Amino acid sequence: MEKNGRTTGWNTHGGRGLSRRDFLAGSVLAGAGLAVGSFSLAACVDPPRETHPGRGTMKTRRLGALEVSAVGAGAMSISGTYGPPADRAQGIRVLREAHERGVTFFDTAEVYGPYTNEDLVGEALAPIRDQVSIASKFGFDIPAGGSLNSRPEHVRKVVEDSLKRLRTDRIDLYYQHRVDPAVPIEDVAGVVRDLIAEGKVLHLGLSEASAKTIRRAHAVQPVTAVQTEYSLMERAVERNGVLAACEELGIGFVPWGPVGMGYLAGHMDGSTKLDPKTDLRALFDRFSPGNMASNRPIVEALTRFAQKKNATNTQVALAWLLAQKPWIVPIPGTRNRSHLDENLGALEVQLTPADLHELEGALSGLMVHGGRMSAMHRRAVDPAV
């Protein structure tokens, strides 16, 4: 629970609603217990195998029936969100480099930009479209100021717009970006089911949905993947039934913010200045100067562990997620080559059960200070997430 702005016991909170001001600044968010336990359904029917595209060697995992690289690429930050947008040509080069290194799973959304990120991803991946899986998202009415809108007629319109920007005839994984309380989830799953029948969408996904909503949607159209924030700092999905529902139903899980929205990398502290005009994190309590200073013991514990593994904090944070379940696929985002190398280096970090136990012990007594989102952003999250 939260006391005086502090979140204890790795806790988080959820809520509803979204204003025009903060939609334009922040609705871009969309966007992995220990490694014990088995998964008996479709999310891990086949053991992970390796592919050898380009220069890289990449293990693959299954999100429901969708097979993708074990680590994906989140494109959101290329178009801004955590600072000013990157140069477009640079963003395209990084995405193509990711594919050359074996990444086959790319994540975007219509609200990233808005629109510009889908367009960039479309251009970057057009020459290799049949070699990759593209995930995008719907659920906001951007012309109306960013209010939630998952009405079937709206979904039918925006999917056409996304297909054009992405330069493709199908979206491999189409997430509802945020649950719309005004539209029954059965209606949302139903319209995506129709789009799947038409070949415009291949798989249904949900983002920041509760276990109850996931089950209701899955009863209408099988859900392939659920995307929710999950990291060493943000572990609510372990307690609120979301991961359990995914395991039971054979649904893959895609953590966004897998490195604590960048905080766990270790380069931020109480003196870090975030520009509220360009960096969404400046709106979040967890990224206030006081809370960034108070959370440093978490980073320091992670750093000590990473040094023993001859790895970086980022690599351990990603390896930890990969070790939780075989149907978890993190999507770290980057706009430069060095960070891409670092992210993919996580695949070489093998955490043993003893390692996981040691890391849990190092972090178990530490408090996470600050909620994961602003109060207004929490209002747009399905209750119980």
Secondary structure as UniProt FT lines:
FT   STRAND          2..3
FT   TURN            4..5
FT   STRAND          6..7
FT   TURN            9..10
FT   HELIX           20..26
FT   TURN            27..30
FT   HELIX           42..44
FT   STRAND          50..51
FT   TURN            54..55
FT   STRAND          58..63
FT   TURN            64..65
FT   STRAND          66..69
FT   STRAND          73..74
FT   HELIX           76..79
FT   HELIX           88..100
FT   TURN            101..102
FT   STRAND          105..107
FT   TURN            110..115
FT   HELIX           116..125
FT   HELIX           126..131
FT   STRAND          133..138
FT   STRAND          140..141
FT   TURN            142..145
FT   STRAND          147..148
FT   HELIX           152..166
FT   STRAND          173..176
FT   TURN            181..182
FT   HELIX           185..197
FT   TURN            198..199
FT   STRAND          204..207
FT   HELIX           211..220
FT   STRAND          223..229
FT   HELIX           236..238
FT   HELIX           242..249
FT   STRAND          252..256
FT   TURN            258..262
FT   HELIX           263..265
FT   TURN            270..271
FT   TURN            276..278
FT   HELIX           280..283
FT   HELIX           285..287
FT   HELIX           289..294
FT   HELIX           296..308
FT   TURN            309..310
FT   HELIX           313..324
FT   TURN            326..327
FT   HELIX           337..345
FT   HELIX           346..348
FT   HELIX           353..364
FT   STRAND          368..369
FT   HELIX           375..378
FT   TURN            383..384
//
